[in-house]
Amino acid sequence: MSMSKIAASGLSLKPSRRARISGLALALSAGLVLSGCASGSDSSTDSAGGSSGDSCDFSSTYPSGAIEFIVPWAAGGGTDSVSRFVGLQLADRLETQVNVVNRDGGGGVIGHTAIANGKADGSVIGMTTVEITMMHWQGLTDLAYEDITPIAQVNSDPSGITVAADAPWETIEDLLDDARANPGDIVGSGTAIGGIWDLARAGMLLEAGMDVNDIRWVPSAGSAPALQELAAGGIDVTFASLAENATMIEAGEARPLAIMGEERDPNYPDVPTLKEVGIDFSMGSWRGVSGPAGMDEDIVAELECQVADIVASDEYVEFMTTAGFGVDGKDTAAFTEFIVNEDEAKGTIMEAAGLTG
């Protein structure tokens, strides 16, 4: 994620925060870069194209009992469904009971806190989401990524920029030109103020050299009510993953103008990335398996390898594709580095946009 123009504003992370980030990055580089654990591409694969999991034998004593798999969001949602699929696969591969438990509330604070407060013996893990890099900046909690052990990323979904089918803008350039000429007239939504899709809007505008209020934000309870408002004409543009907007797009009621990914979405090959139109910015939601801080390296290696095998499997790819979710696997080292960078980027955007708590 390029933050060149945002950084040029002179904003920076608080020194104490930056020191914590640098310290954790060094510690994790030393302690969690696991030479033995293979990523999805390095693991042995079976004839179906997925990994066999037979090579995942890094801890002779793990697991010693049932595993609690915490989901920081409500049952029935996207994170819940992905977590239950991963949990079921882990139970089969580890030959133990995996209890998927929803601990929703507080904008993700309750569930992420439960993961961080679990025993560091691998008996408590969970599905962390992008909010772990946001909630402390919002002033919702002191909990941050330093309080967890990142194990493996399983998904990412970049933000899309979607307008109604009859909207006057044919391209993302048209939309931004109008916003520059008429600041505040165009209204966007997709989540609460300071939520991930609000940050996507703010980051895009800042990187384009615009004011964060050039596209005015109206909070909503999520992408679904925002889409209802788009259909009713109450707002002009939604910021959310294209998967969340798929029903309206496929019905011909909405049009995606751009996507905030590193490359185009294969489901929407005609939709350009922001980078293709000169805005070097990307942002989206993501999910990954994590545990409490201080986990034993062998247990982390075992879980990293097992999750990598799951993500590489045909069954997982089919499940995620059918659900409209992106498959994005990262091992412990890459996932840790990704979270460190995500946290710093989120803090920079939120400070620039006046969204810190």
C-alpha positions as CSV (number, residue, x, y, z in Angstrom):
1,M,0.0,0.0,0.0
2,S,1.5,3.3,-1.0
3,M,1.1,6.1,1.5
4,S,3.3,8.6,-0.3
5,K,0.9,11.5,-0.5
6,I,-0.6,10.8,2.9
7,A,2.8,10.7,4.4
8,A,3.7,14.0,2.7
9,S,1.1,15.7,4.8
10,G,3.6,15.5,7.7
11,L,1.6,13.1,9.8
12,S,3.4,10.3,11.5
13,L,2.7,7.6,14.1
14,K,3.2,8.5,17.7
15,P,6.9,7.7,18.6
16,S,6.0,5.2,21.3
17,R,3.7,3.4,18.8
18,R,6.4,3.3,16.1
19,A,8.9,1.9,18.6
20,R,6.5,-0.9,19.6
21,I,6.0,-1.7,15.9
22,S,9.7,-1.9,15.2
23,G,10.4,-3.9,18.3
24,L,7.7,-6.5,17.5
25,A,8.8,-6.8,13.9
26,L,12.3,-7.6,15.0
27,A,11.2,-10.1,17.7
28,L,8.9,-11.9,15.3
29,S,11.5,-12.0,12.6
30,A,13.9,-13.7,15.1
31,G,11.4,-16.0,16.7
32,L,8.6,-16.8,14.3
33,V,10.3,-17.2,10.9
34,L,10.0,-21.0,11.0
35,S,12.4,-22.7,8.7
36,G,10.6,-26.0,8.8
37,C,7.0,-25.0,8.1
38,A,6.1,-25.0,4.5
39,S,3.7,-22.5,2.9
40,G,0.9,-23.7,0.8
41,S,3.1,-23.7,-2.3
42,D,5.9,-25.6,-0.5
43,S,3.9,-28.3,1.2
44,S,3.6,-31.7,-0.2
45,T,0.4,-32.0,-2.2
46,D,-2.0,-34.9,-2.9
47,S,-3.4,-35.9,-6.2
48,A,-6.4,-33.6,-5.8
49,G,-4.1,-30.6,-5.8
50,G,-4.4,-29.8,-2.1
51,S,-1.8,-30.5,0.6
52,S,-1.8,-33.9,2.3
53,G,-1.0,-32.5,5.7
54,D,1.3,-35.5,6.4
55,S,4.3,-33.3,6.6
56,C,2.8,-31.2,9.4
57,D,4.4,-32.8,12.4
58,F,6.2,-30.0,14.3
59,S,4.9,-30.8,17.8
60,S,4.6,-34.3,19.2
61,T,2.4,-33.1,22.1
62,Y,-0.1,-30.8,20.2
63,P,-2.9,-30.9,20.4
64,S,-3.5,-32.5,23.8
65,G,-7.2,-31.8,23.9
66,A,-10.1,-29.8,22.4
67,I,-9.4,-26.5,20.7
68,E,-11.6,-23.4,21.1
69,F,-11.8,-21.5,17.8
70,I,-13.1,-17.9,18.6
71,V,-14.9,-15.9,16.0
72,P,-15.1,-12.2,16.9
73,W,-18.3,-11.7,14.8
74,A,-21.8,-13.0,14.8
75,A,-23.0,-16.3,13.6
76,G,-24.1,-16.4,10.0
77,G,-21.7,-13.8,8.7
78,G,-18.8,-14.2,6.3
79,T,-16.2,-14.5,9.0
80,D,-18.3,-17.1,10.8
81,S,-18.7,-19.2,7.7
82,V,-15.0,-19.1,6.8
83,S,-14.1,-19.9,10.4
84,R,-16.4,-22.9,10.6
85,F,-14.9,-24.3,7.4
86,V,-11.4,-23.9,8.6
87,G,-12.3,-25.2,12.1
88,L,-13.9,-28.3,10.6
89,Q,-10.8,-29.0,8.4
90,L,-8.5,-28.4,11.4
91,A,-10.5,-30.9,13.5
92,D,-10.1,-33.5,10.8
93,R,-6.4,-32.9,10.3
94,L,-5.5,-32.6,13.9
95,E,-7.8,-35.4,14.9
96,T,-9.3,-33.4,17.8
97,Q,-12.5,-31.5,18.6
98,V,-12.5,-27.9,17.5
99,N,-15.3,-25.9,19.0
100,V,-16.1,-22.7,17.0
101,V,-17.4,-20.1,19.4
102,N,-18.8,-16.7,18.4
103,R,-17.8,-13.9,20.8
104,D,-19.2,-10.9,18.9
105,G,-19.7,-7.3,20.1
106,G,-17.9,-4.1,20.6
107,G,-16.9,-3.8,17.0
108,G,-14.8,-6.9,17.2
109,V,-13.2,-6.0,20.6
110,I,-14.8,-8.8,22.6
111,G,-13.8,-11.6,20.3
112,H,-10.2,-10.4,19.7
113,T,-9.8,-9.8,23.4
114,A,-10.9,-13.4,24.0
115,I,-8.3,-14.7,21.6
116,A,-5.6,-12.6,23.2
117,N,-6.6,-13.7,26.7
118,G,-6.6,-17.4,25.9
119,K,-4.0,-19.8,27.1
120,A,-0.9,-19.7,24.9
121,D,-0.7,-23.5,24.6
122,G,-2.7,-23.6,21.4
123,S,-6.0,-24.6,23.1
124,V,-7.4,-21.2,22.1
125,I,-7.0,-19.7,18.7
126,G,-9.4,-17.7,16.5
127,M,-10.0,-15.8,13.3
128,T,-8.6,-12.3,13.5
129,T,-9.9,-9.7,11.1
130,V,-8.7,-6.3,9.8
131,E,-10.2,-4.6,12.8
132,I,-7.3,-5.7,15.0
133,T,-5.3,-3.0,13.2
134,M,-8.0,-0.4,13.7
135,M,-9.8,-0.7,17.0
136,H,-7.0,0.7,19.2
137,W,-6.6,3.7,16.8
138,Q,-10.3,4.3,17.2
139,G,-9.9,4.4,21.0
140,L,-12.2,1.4,21.5
141,T,-9.5,-0.6,23.3
142,D,-5.8,-0.8,24.1
143,L,-5.7,-4.3,22.5
144,A,-3.5,-4.4,19.4
145,Y,-1.8,-6.9,17.2
146,E,1.1,-7.2,19.7
147,D,-1.3,-9.0,22.0
148,I,-1.7,-11.9,19.5
149,T,0.4,-14.4,17.6
150,P,-0.4,-14.2,13.9
151,I,-0.4,-17.8,12.4
152,A,-1.6,-17.7,8.9
153,Q,-3.8,-15.5,6.6
154,V,-6.6,-17.2,4.8
155,N,-8.5,-14.5,2.9
156,S,-8.5,-10.9,1.6
157,D,-11.2,-8.9,-0.2
158,P,-10.3,-5.4,-1.6
159,S,-12.7,-2.6,-1.5
160,G,-14.8,-1.9,-4.6
161,I,-16.2,1.5,-5.5
162,T,-19.8,0.9,-6.8
163,V,-22.5,3.3,-8.1
164,A,-26.1,2.8,-9.2
165,A,-26.6,1.6,-12.7
166,D,-28.0,5.0,-13.8
167,A,-25.4,7.1,-12.1
168,P,-23.8,9.9,-14.2
169,W,-20.2,8.6,-13.7
170,E,-18.9,6.1,-16.2
171,T,-15.4,5.9,-14.7
172,I,-13.7,6.4,-11.4
173,E,-12.0,9.4,-12.9
174,D,-15.5,10.9,-13.6
175,L,-16.5,10.4,-10.0
176,L,-13.4,12.0,-8.5
177,D,-13.5,14.9,-11.0
178,D,-17.1,15.6,-9.9
179,A,-16.1,15.3,-6.2
180,R,-13.3,17.8,-6.7
181,A,-15.6,20.2,-8.5
182,N,-18.4,19.8,-6.0
183,P,-16.8,18.8,-2.6
184,G,-19.3,17.2,-0.3
185,D,-22.1,16.8,-2.8
186,I,-21.4,13.1,-3.5
187,V,-22.4,10.8,-0.6
188,G,-20.8,7.5,0.2
189,S,-21.5,4.7,2.7
190,G,-20.7,1.1,3.5
191,T,-20.0,0.9,7.2
192,A,-19.8,2.9,10.4
193,I,-17.6,6.0,10.6
194,G,-14.1,4.8,11.0
195,G,-14.9,1.3,9.7
196,I,-12.8,-0.4,7.1
197,W,-14.8,0.9,4.1
198,D,-14.8,4.4,5.5
199,L,-11.0,4.2,5.7
200,A,-10.9,2.9,2.1
201,R,-12.8,6.0,1.0
202,A,-10.5,8.3,3.1
203,G,-7.3,6.7,2.0
204,M,-8.3,6.8,-1.7
205,L,-9.1,10.5,-1.5
206,L,-6.0,11.4,0.4
207,E,-3.8,9.5,-2.0
208,A,-5.6,11.3,-4.9
209,G,-4.6,14.6,-3.3
210,M,-8.1,15.4,-2.2
211,D,-9.8,16.3,1.1
212,V,-11.4,13.4,3.0
213,N,-14.7,15.1,2.9
214,D,-14.8,15.6,-0.8
215,I,-16.9,12.5,-0.8
216,R,-19.1,12.8,2.3
217,W,-19.6,9.7,4.4
218,V,-22.9,8.6,5.9
219,P,-22.5,5.8,8.4
220,S,-24.4,2.6,8.0
221,A,-24.7,-0.7,9.8
222,G,-22.9,-2.5,7.0
223,S,-22.7,-3.0,3.2
224,A,-26.2,-4.5,3.0
225,P,-28.1,-1.4,4.3
226,A,-25.8,0.8,2.3
227,L,-26.7,-1.1,-0.9
228,Q,-30.4,-0.5,0.0
229,E,-29.7,3.2,0.3
230,L,-27.9,3.1,-3.1
231,A,-30.9,1.5,-4.7
232,A,-33.2,4.0,-3.1
233,G,-31.1,7.0,-4.2
234,G,-30.2,7.9,-0.6
235,I,-26.5,7.7,-1.3
236,D,-24.4,7.9,-4.5
237,V,-21.6,5.4,-4.0
238,T,-20.8,2.4,-1.8
239,F,-17.4,1.3,-0.7
240,A,-17.3,-2.4,0.1
241,S,-16.0,-5.6,-1.5
242,L,-17.4,-6.5,-4.9
243,A,-18.6,-9.8,-3.4
244,E,-20.9,-7.9,-1.1
245,N,-22.2,-5.9,-4.0
246,A,-22.5,-8.9,-6.4
247,T,-26.3,-9.3,-6.2
248,M,-27.0,-5.8,-7.3
249,I,-24.2,-5.8,-9.9
250,E,-25.4,-9.0,-11.5
251,A,-29.0,-7.8,-11.5
252,G,-27.9,-4.7,-13.5
253,E,-28.8,-2.3,-10.7
254,A,-25.2,-1.2,-9.8
255,R,-21.9,-0.8,-11.6
256,P,-18.4,-1.1,-10.1
257,L,-16.1,1.7,-11.2
258,A,-12.8,0.5,-9.6
259,I,-11.3,-1.9,-7.2
260,M,-8.7,-1.2,-4.5
261,G,-6.7,-4.4,-5.1
262,E,-3.2,-5.0,-6.4
263,E,-4.7,-6.6,-9.5
264,R,-8.1,-6.9,-11.2
265,D,-10.8,-9.2,-9.8
266,P,-11.1,-12.2,-12.2
267,N,-14.9,-12.1,-11.6
268,Y,-14.9,-8.5,-12.9
269,P,-12.1,-8.4,-15.4
270,D,-13.3,-5.1,-16.9
271,V,-13.1,-3.2,-13.6
272,P,-9.7,-1.3,-13.2
273,T,-7.7,-1.1,-10.1
274,L,-7.0,2.4,-8.6
275,K,-3.3,1.9,-9.5
276,E,-4.3,1.6,-13.2
277,V,-5.8,5.1,-13.1
278,G,-2.9,6.7,-11.3
279,I,-3.9,6.3,-7.6
280,D,-1.3,4.2,-5.9
281,F,-3.6,2.9,-3.1
282,S,-5.1,-0.4,-2.1
283,M,-7.2,-1.5,0.9
284,G,-9.6,-4.2,1.9
285,S,-10.7,-6.6,4.5
286,W,-8.9,-9.7,5.5
287,R,-9.0,-12.7,7.8
288,G,-6.4,-14.9,9.4
289,V,-5.9,-17.5,12.1
290,S,-4.1,-16.2,15.2
291,G,-3.6,-17.2,18.8
292,P,-2.6,-15.4,22.1
293,A,0.9,-13.8,22.3
294,G,3.7,-16.0,23.5
295,M,2.7,-19.3,21.8
296,D,5.3,-22.0,21.5
297,E,7.1,-21.9,18.2
298,D,6.5,-25.6,17.5
299,I,2.7,-25.2,18.0
300,V,2.7,-22.1,15.8
301,A,4.6,-24.1,13.1
302,E,2.1,-27.0,13.4
303,L,-0.9,-24.7,13.0
304,E,0.8,-22.6,10.3
305,C,1.4,-25.8,8.2
306,Q,-2.1,-27.2,8.7
307,V,-3.8,-23.9,7.8
308,A,-1.5,-23.5,4.7
309,D,-2.6,-27.0,3.6
310,I,-6.3,-26.1,4.1
311,V,-5.9,-22.9,2.1
312,A,-4.2,-24.8,-0.7
313,S,-6.9,-27.4,-0.9
314,D,-9.4,-27.6,-3.8
315,E,-12.2,-27.8,-1.2
316,Y,-11.3,-24.5,0.3
317,V,-10.8,-22.7,-3.0
318,E,-14.2,-24.0,-4.2
319,F,-15.9,-23.0,-0.9
320,M,-14.4,-19.5,-1.0
321,T,-15.1,-19.0,-4.7
322,T,-18.7,-20.0,-4.3
323,A,-19.1,-17.7,-1.4
324,G,-17.5,-14.8,-3.3
325,F,-14.5,-14.5,-1.0
326,G,-10.9,-14.1,-2.1
327,V,-8.3,-16.8,-1.3
328,D,-5.1,-15.2,0.1
329,G,-2.8,-17.4,2.0
330,K,0.2,-16.1,4.0
331,D,2.5,-18.0,6.3
332,T,3.4,-16.8,9.8
333,A,6.3,-14.6,8.7
334,A,4.4,-13.0,5.8
335,F,1.2,-12.6,7.8
336,T,3.1,-11.0,10.7
337,E,4.8,-8.5,8.4
338,F,1.5,-7.8,6.7
339,I,-0.2,-7.0,10.0
340,V,2.6,-4.7,11.1
341,N,2.3,-2.7,7.8
342,E,-1.5,-2.7,8.0
343,D,-1.5,-1.3,11.5
344,E,0.9,1.5,10.6
345,A,-1.1,2.3,7.4
346,K,-4.4,2.4,9.2
347,G,-3.0,4.7,11.9
348,T,-1.6,7.1,9.3
349,I,-5.0,7.3,7.4
350,M,-7.0,7.6,10.6
351,E,-4.8,10.4,11.9
352,A,-5.0,12.2,8.6
353,A,-8.8,11.8,8.4
354,G,-9.3,12.8,12.0
355,L,-10.7,9.4,13.0
356,T,-8.5,8.5,15.9
357,G,-10.0,8.1,19.3
